[in-house]
Amino acid sequence: MSLILATHPNTYSGSPLDRVSPRRDDSAWIATQMADPATLWAPVWRARSLMVGVAEGRPEAVFLTTEAAEALRMAGGPWAFLGLRGETAVFAVDVSHAEDPLPLLPEAGFTFTDLRAVRGRLAAEDASVLAHARALMHWRTKHGFCGVCGHTCEPRAAGNVLHCTNPTCDTQHFPRTDPAVIMLVHRGDRALLGHSARFPIANMYSTLAGFVEPGETLEEAVAREVYEESGIRVGRVQYHSSQPWPFPASIMLGFYAEGLSEEIVLHDDELSDARWFTRADILNQESLGFVVPPLDSIAGRLISDWMAAV
């Protein structure tokens, strides 16, 4: 098969922020931005993001001004500088310690909602910023202690680095992102899709995926994961696109892989079923009793672009 190109950006990609990393260590500049009335704040509460219009099916991200966010900030949760959106600074603040942060907000009608529940319905740039905030606040709340010596860590670089307070350790810790490969295996006019009992939709079949292990190339991870989950050997591996996946801290690296064998053998319990599907099967999925992932997921993009590559 010839090269298959990504036809659309993936959800959570295309961030509008300039991260201006060199300014993170400029404490005076950061303090000025934090005090600026025009600065925007993205609150995160127990891995949920602040939105409006969710119940009506028209979700919109809510970014608070400095004044509107003051009560949340004064509650003392972790915060971090995300970047500049044009000339406006954007920060994240975690308010997970509050049992109910909504009374601290200046207006009614807001709600904290899981990003995945509204995926594909938020404005693309806003979704990217909220994903950034969610991932960074997850890291800040889960890594308060040094993984080397066990001492407490203090934030540096405007919340983007954690520094061990033990002077004999002095280790710096940076936000963690776990690489995961996700791949559509194809053989002729058929694609390999699997079903897992963990899927949120009972009859959904999707592309295979798994985490990259130490010492592996991405191509090796694709081949290993496909064989471990389905018993299929693969040949040529082709990159498609990537998608930030802050649930809690991954990046999905999308590939196509050429299937070299036919017989499916489920080697482990990752999948409860796996099958070869033709393009005609996928076009008629509803009548055949299965569904594939929506287009706002990288799995859906992999399938859609393969379907069009004829």
Summary of the structure (lengths in Angstrom):
residues: 310
radius of gyration: 21.8
end to end distance: 8.8
largest distance: 65.2
contacts: 970
relative contact order: 0.15
helix: 26%
strand: 31%
